[in-house]
């Protein structure tokens, strides 16, 4: 299995590399001290496994996982014991190793990787369909992953480098763009009606002139998006 190591600490990278050398099946192709350079590398190379530190300056391990569209298998290597439960919400994360990592624990992780690789492959088209029609969305708030049910989201508003995801009870301030979250939302339910707003089509209460009412929120409709909105309405 080809692998890479991502950790901002040189000593930590050296330890993982030494552990990898004890496993004949592992071949360390490259090491990186930041996730950005690793992403560039993965865009050009096929890798089986990534050994990834969580807490890195600038661009964290969580950011790395969320950025990759088709990530390889990932084994987290970290001193932080608080992220274990949330980590397994990501399908690409296979194991969670807490530093200092023993050889025995490392070998168990590799065995888990082997077991997964021996399983029957998933039909890519089926897997993509399940992702697109999923009922949940995970958002990163202060290094915590919070699960939201898509049906509970009413409005998503762009605010600079952040977005506000609104439900009937809460507002979540998330560091991402409207474009990125739009890619993860089912088109049958959500629609962008303005450069700064995406709405849950099923939550519309009223439409008047160039705005829609969702809960207590009056959302503007841009001229370019109005025809599509009208087309999707079940008009009498």
Order of alpha helices (4+ residues) and beta strands (2+ residues): beta-alpha-beta-alpha-beta-alpha-beta-alpha-beta-alpha-alpha-beta-beta-beta-beta-beta-alpha-beta-beta-beta-beta-beta-alpha
